[in-house]
Amino acid sequence: MNDFLTEKNKKAGILGKLKWVLCGFCILFSLGAIGASEKYIGEGRWGMAATEVILGLLFLYPTFRGIQKALKKKKAGEIAIWFESYAQNTVSFEKLEQEMGKGAVKKLEKFIAGGYIRNIQVDREGKFIMITAPNRRVNEKIYITVTCPACGAKNQVIKGRLSNCEYCGQRLTQ
């Protein structure tokens, strides 16, 4: 999984796919309720018609929520891919809005607050965003954090490349 995506963005398993089947049934029940309300309106039974309309709307709610969550996951994935390929550790608000459109900072803050994006900190005073992901893919290199067995220091190294601890010089194993 991407270092910027949270557990909310995991691929749907069998239960997630079953949810979409249930949403389909909710749509069918909603259509049935609306059809029944038309019948009740024709008979002049306004209370029953209102009840059927309310039931129809209640059945549509989980479907709309499911669609809304799926769209949020998709957008969070797009944002995470952009940050994963960004080479610097900070990005200015202007650069982010040039790349992702107007209002990108507010959208990013909503995704962070909603639990869809992690390892990014927004600094409103300095007008920049700090990327804090421990394992970043930059120019097709994957950076990982390795703890030195000798001194315990944390080192950022490129995955698969032999490295020494920058503090004590001990060979690091990955």
C-alpha positions as CSV (number, residue, x, y, z in Angstrom):
1,M,0.0,0.0,0.0
2,N,1.1,3.6,-0.7
3,D,2.8,5.4,2.3
4,F,0.2,8.2,2.0
5,L,-2.9,6.1,2.1
6,T,-4.6,4.9,5.3
7,E,-6.5,1.6,5.9
8,K,-9.7,3.3,4.7
9,N,-8.3,3.0,1.2
10,K,-7.8,-0.8,1.2
11,K,-9.2,-2.8,-1.7
12,A,-12.6,-4.2,-1.1
13,G,-12.7,-7.8,-0.2
14,I,-15.7,-10.1,-0.6
15,L,-17.7,-8.1,1.9
16,G,-16.9,-4.9,0.1
17,K,-18.2,-6.4,-3.2
18,L,-21.3,-7.7,-1.4
19,K,-22.0,-4.2,-0.3
20,W,-22.4,-3.1,-3.9
21,V,-24.9,-6.0,-4.5
22,L,-26.9,-4.8,-1.4
23,C,-26.8,-1.3,-2.9
24,G,-28.3,-2.6,-6.0
25,F,-31.1,-4.2,-4.0
26,C,-31.6,-0.9,-2.2
27,I,-32.1,0.8,-5.6
28,L,-34.6,-1.8,-6.6
29,F,-36.5,-1.4,-3.3
30,S,-36.5,2.4,-3.8
31,L,-38.0,2.1,-7.2
32,G,-40.6,-0.3,-5.8
33,A,-41.5,2.2,-3.0
34,I,-41.8,5.0,-5.5
35,G,-44.1,2.9,-7.7
36,A,-46.2,2.0,-4.7
37,S,-46.4,5.7,-3.8
38,E,-47.8,6.5,-7.2
39,K,-50.5,3.9,-6.7
40,Y,-51.4,5.4,-3.3
41,I,-51.5,8.9,-4.7
42,G,-53.9,7.7,-7.4
43,E,-56.1,6.2,-4.6
44,G,-55.9,9.4,-2.6
45,R,-54.1,7.8,0.3
46,W,-51.6,10.5,0.9
47,G,-50.2,9.2,4.2
48,M,-49.3,5.8,2.7
49,A,-47.8,7.6,-0.4
50,A,-45.6,9.8,1.9
51,T,-44.5,6.7,3.9
52,E,-43.5,5.0,0.6
53,V,-41.5,8.0,-0.5
54,I,-39.7,8.2,2.8
55,L,-38.9,4.4,2.6
56,G,-37.6,4.9,-0.9
57,L,-35.3,7.7,0.2
58,L,-34.1,5.6,3.2
59,F,-33.2,2.8,0.8
60,L,-31.2,5.1,-1.5
61,Y,-29.1,6.6,1.4
62,P,-26.7,3.6,1.7
63,T,-26.2,3.6,-2.1
64,F,-25.3,7.3,-2.1
65,R,-23.0,6.9,0.8
66,G,-21.2,4.0,-0.9
67,I,-20.7,6.0,-4.0
68,Q,-19.4,9.0,-2.0
69,K,-16.9,6.8,-0.2
70,A,-15.7,5.2,-3.4
71,L,-15.1,8.6,-5.0
72,K,-13.2,9.8,-1.9
73,K,-11.0,6.7,-2.1
74,K,-10.3,7.3,-5.8
75,K,-9.4,11.0,-5.2
76,A,-7.2,10.1,-2.2
77,G,-5.4,7.6,-4.4
78,E,-4.7,10.2,-7.0
79,I,-3.4,12.6,-4.3
80,A,-1.2,9.9,-2.8
81,I,0.3,9.0,-6.2
82,W,1.2,12.6,-6.8
83,F,2.9,13.0,-3.4
84,E,4.7,9.6,-3.9
85,S,6.4,10.8,-7.0
86,Y,7.2,14.3,-5.7
87,A,11.0,14.6,-5.1
88,Q,11.2,17.2,-2.4
89,N,10.2,16.9,1.3
90,T,8.1,20.1,1.1
91,V,5.8,21.6,-1.4
92,S,4.4,25.2,-1.4
93,F,0.7,25.9,-1.6
94,E,1.1,27.6,-4.9
95,K,2.9,24.5,-6.5
96,L,0.2,22.2,-5.1
97,E,-2.6,24.3,-6.5
98,Q,-0.8,24.6,-9.9
99,E,-0.6,20.8,-10.1
100,M,-3.9,19.8,-8.5
101,G,-6.2,22.8,-9.1
102,K,-7.7,25.6,-7.0
103,G,-8.7,24.6,-3.5
104,A,-6.2,21.7,-3.4
105,V,-5.0,22.6,0.1
106,K,-8.5,22.6,1.6
107,K,-9.3,19.3,-0.1
108,L,-6.0,17.8,1.2
109,E,-6.8,18.9,4.7
110,K,-10.3,17.3,4.4
111,F,-8.7,14.0,3.3
112,I,-6.3,14.1,6.2
113,A,-9.0,14.9,8.7
114,G,-11.3,12.2,7.2
115,G,-8.6,9.6,7.6
116,Y,-7.9,8.9,4.0
117,I,-4.4,10.5,3.7
118,R,-1.5,10.3,6.2
119,N,2.2,11.2,6.4
120,I,1.5,14.8,5.3
121,Q,1.5,17.9,7.5
122,V,0.0,21.2,6.4
123,D,1.7,24.4,7.7
124,R,-0.8,27.2,7.2
125,E,1.6,29.9,8.6
126,G,4.5,28.9,6.3
127,K,2.2,28.1,3.4
128,F,3.8,24.8,2.7
129,I,3.1,21.1,3.0
130,M,5.7,18.8,4.6
131,I,5.9,15.2,3.4
132,T,6.8,12.9,6.4
133,A,6.4,9.5,4.9
134,P,9.2,7.2,6.1
135,N,9.3,5.1,2.9
136,R,9.1,7.2,-0.2
137,R,9.4,6.3,-3.9
138,V,11.3,9.0,-5.7
139,N,12.6,8.5,-9.2
140,E,11.8,4.8,-8.9
141,K,13.9,4.4,-5.8
142,I,12.1,3.3,-2.6
143,Y,13.4,4.9,0.5
144,I,13.0,2.9,3.8
145,T,13.9,3.6,7.4
146,V,16.5,1.2,8.8
147,T,17.5,1.1,12.5
148,C,21.3,0.7,13.0
149,P,22.0,-2.5,15.0
150,A,25.0,-0.9,16.7
151,C,23.9,2.6,17.8
152,G,20.1,2.4,17.3
153,A,19.9,5.4,15.0
154,K,17.3,5.6,12.3
155,N,18.6,6.0,8.8
156,Q,16.9,6.7,5.5
157,V,18.3,4.4,2.8
158,I,17.4,3.3,-0.7
159,K,15.8,-0.2,-0.6
160,G,18.2,-2.9,-2.0
161,R,21.3,-0.7,-1.8
162,L,24.1,-1.4,0.7
163,S,24.4,1.4,3.2
164,N,26.3,2.3,6.3
165,C,24.9,4.1,9.3
166,E,25.5,7.8,8.9
167,Y,26.2,8.2,12.7
168,C,28.5,5.3,13.5
169,G,29.5,3.8,10.1
170,Q,28.1,0.3,10.9
171,R,26.9,-1.8,7.9
172,L,23.1,-1.7,7.7
173,T,21.0,-4.8,6.9
174,Q,17.7,-4.5,5.2
